């Protein structure tokens, strides 16, 4: 994966980290709906963002845009 894509994923991660808990849960629902595997422990929920397909990334970005508009 190119460094440009890595930067996009890093910015996406940073944006998700700043969301409210209920908004982060909506992101998790998108991930789960797209059958992306993740792990969970007392520190939180973790996933490898490099395995997100375009459909899932687009859904997450659309949700983030929705949040910004409202």
N, C-alpha and C positions, 0 to 999 in steps of 0.2 A: 504494500500500500504506500502511496506516495506521501510525502510530507504535507502536501496540501490537504489530502484527505485526513491525515492525522490531526491537522490543525482544526479542520471542520468538526471532527469528532470531539476534540478537546473543548472547543467552544460550545458544542451541544451539551457535553457533560457539565460544563460550568453553568450553563443556563438552567439545566435541570436541577442542579444542586441548590440554586437560589430560589426554587419554587417552594410554595407552601406544601405541607405534607399531603393534603388531599389532591393537589395538582400532580405531585410525584406519583401518587397512587394511580392516577389516570394514565400517566406514562407507562406504569407497570402493566396496566390493563392492555394497553396497545402492544407492549412487548409480549405479553402472555397470549393475546389473540393471534399473534403472528408466530406462535410456537417457538419462541426464542428461549433457550435455556438460561436460567439464572440461578444463583445461590443466595441463601439468606441465612444470616446469623444475628447475634445481638448487636453487631456493628452496622447492620443495614442489609440492603439488597445489592448484589453485585452481578454484573454481566459483562461479557466481552463485546464491546461496541463494534469491534471490527467484523463481527459476524452478522450484524444487522443488514438485512437486504434493503434494496431501494424502496420497496413498498412500505416497510416498517419505518425507515428513516423519513419518508415523505409524510406518513401519518403522524409521527412525532413532531416534525416541523410544522405541519398544519395545526396541530394542537397548540404548539408554542405561539404561533401567529394568532390563533384565536384568543389566547390568554392576553397577549399584548394589546389586542384591539378592545378588550373588555375590561 
